[in-house]
Structures are given as C-alpha cells and as structure tokens.
Amino acid sequence: MKHLLLGIVMLTLSGCFGRGDKIYTVDELMADEALLAKITSECRNNPGALRQTPNCQNAEAADWRVRLQLPRKSPGG
C-alpha cells in the first residue's frame, strides 16, 4: 500500500514539473532578431528573476555581438 501511494505521489508531482523553456544558443539568437528582441525585453523587464537564466545570458551575449557587427559611421562621413 505504501508503494502504491508513493507511486501516485511521484506521478502527480512529475506532472507539475514540465519541460522548461528551450535554451537558445547565441548563434540561434543572432540569426533570429525577433526572438532576440523578445528575450532581451523579457530579461530587462524582470532582471531580478531572469538575469542569471541561460537564455538571458545568451541573449545578452548575442545582442553584444550583433552590436559589434553593425556598420559604423565615420565622423564627418
């Protein structure tokens, strides 16, 4: 009886913990500007809870790389 009860509890709890959000790589985020903007916006709106998540860290790195690749205008040019 104990094992049956334990099994029911385990199955119930396993349903509560679904698969988490997909973790995007820096390259995936750089390739999809809309996704990068969405994740960056979410991270900036809730930095206390999301700052250390893999997606926020990857989005920050991707955003930095995208900004480095933008063409720069020379002064007076």
C-alpha positions in Angstrom: 0.0 0.0 0.0 2.9 2.4 0.8 4.4 1.7 -2.6 1.2 2.4 -4.4 0.7 5.7 -2.5 4.3 6.7 -3.2 3.9 5.9 -6.9 0.8 8.0 -7.1 2.5 10.9 -5.4 5.5 10.7 -7.7 3.3 10.6 -10.8 1.3 13.6 -9.6 4.5 15.6 -8.9 6.1 14.7 -12.1 3.2 16.3 -13.9 3.8 19.6 -12.1 7.3 19.9 -13.4 7.0 20.2 -17.2 9.9 20.7 -19.6 11.3 24.1 -19.2 11.7 26.7 -21.9 14.1 25.9 -24.7 17.5 27.3 -24.2 18.7 29.1 -27.3 22.3 29.4 -28.3 24.0 32.7 -29.0 24.1 31.8 -32.8 20.4 31.0 -32.8 19.5 34.3 -31.2 21.8 36.2 -33.6 20.0 34.6 -36.5 16.5 35.5 -35.3 16.3 39.2 -34.5 12.6 39.0 -33.4 13.4 36.2 -30.9 16.4 38.1 -29.6 14.4 41.2 -29.1 11.6 39.3 -27.3 14.0 37.5 -24.9 16.0 40.7 -24.3 12.9 42.6 -23.5 11.7 39.9 -21.0 15.0 39.8 -19.3 15.2 43.6 -19.0 11.6 43.8 -17.6 12.4 41.3 -14.8 16.2 41.3 -14.2 15.9 40.1 -10.6 14.4 36.8 -11.5 15.7 36.3 -15.0 19.2 37.8 -15.1 21.0 34.5 -14.4 19.0 32.3 -16.7 20.8 30.8 -19.6 18.5 32.4 -22.2 19.1 35.9 -20.7 22.8 35.4 -20.6 22.9 34.1 -24.2 20.6 36.9 -25.3 22.9 39.5 -23.8 25.9 37.9 -25.5 24.1 37.8 -28.8 23.0 41.4 -28.5 26.5 42.4 -27.8 27.8 40.5 -30.9 25.1 41.9 -33.1 26.0 45.5 -32.0 29.7 44.8 -32.7 28.8 43.7 -36.3 26.8 46.8 -37.1 28.4 49.1 -39.6 29.9 52.1 -38.0 29.6 55.6 -39.5 32.8 57.5 -39.5 32.7 61.0 -38.0 32.1 63.6 -40.7 31.4 60.9 -43.3 
